[in-house]
Amino acid sequence: MLITVGIAALLYVAYSLWFTNTLVEAQNRISAERLVKEFSIAEPQQIEEPLQIEEEVAAPAPVFVPVDPFGLVYIPRLKSDVWAEPLVQGVFHRALSSGIGHYPTTEMPGEVGNFAIAGHRATNGEPFARFERLQQGDSVFIRTKNGWFEYKLVKDKIIQPDEVWVLSDSPEGQGFEPGASLISLTTCDPRFNSYQRWVWWGELVGNYPQDETPKEIQEAQ
């Protein structure tokens, strides 16, 4: 019985650490590619219906249905993990398994206030798996239908899970001026234990039209 329980535990760990990442990354890549095409097309093209409609065949339900993204996240420092990563609305389980989630109660990209996002650090795509690599001065780019928004990371802090003040428009005691346009990146810490949270704050430094890809993005591609 102990051997059986041990095997089951190992299989669950393998599923969590490998299969969920493989499945989610494949689905999110499709979502990101579709959104890139939407952003690149000036005027949507009308697709003509086929003259003859073939008999529909019921397809099996997908194992995972991602939340539709409204933007893309690029972090050159974390390019292997966060490059055209889907940005979705919400921080519930399916949202965070669909990419990087936006806290709905915070501002949108480019707006005055705090645009706050969250991502998994382990399993389910784990876009923030290498969060510890981030440094002061690193760029974070957000691409939406309204263009590109560039933020520069300023400071970070390890916090407790219930410290929601970090998402406020002017996080207390962190030196940000009222009226600033901030970004907050949050994730679990330590990576495989998650009894704390890690937050990085940054400030908006640039805004570019949809067809003007930022230089740092061009150089990193």
Buried (B, 14 or more C-beta within 10 A) or exposed (E): EEEEEEEEEEEEEEEEEEEBBEBBBEBBEEBBEEBEEEBEEEEEEEEEEEEEEEEEEEEEEEEBEBBEBBBBBBBBBBEEBBBBBBBBBBBEEBBBBBBBBBBEEBBBBBBEBBBBBBBBBBBBBBBBBBBBEBEEEBBBBBBBEBBBBBBBBBEBBEBEEEBEEBBBBBBEEBEBEEEBBBBBBBBBBEBEEBEEBBBBBBBBEBBBEBEEBBEBBEEBE
